[in-house]
Amino acid sequence: MRTPDDGLVDLIAKAHMLFGKLTDRPGTSITDVAKNLGIDRADVGRILPLAFLAPKIVEAVFLGDQSQSLSPRRLARMHLPLLWADQAIAI
């Protein structure tokens, strides 16, 4: 077993935090979340989909068992498929 990549773990945690901020109050937009956190709207839009990663991928990241080629930068910039089975193939 490898050591989990802190950058990947933090990125997934940030995605869930952003999703929570977005769904906290009805009518909140991605722009609202970005302004409130002082980050670029594009960054929110790029990271937010990671809140919907397949559970097996999240587990692999948390255990350090993900592909060695998977970096936080690569994950944040991927255009992930919606289906979890397709995500597993893409990652």
Beta strands, then each sheet from edge to edge (+ up, - down):
end
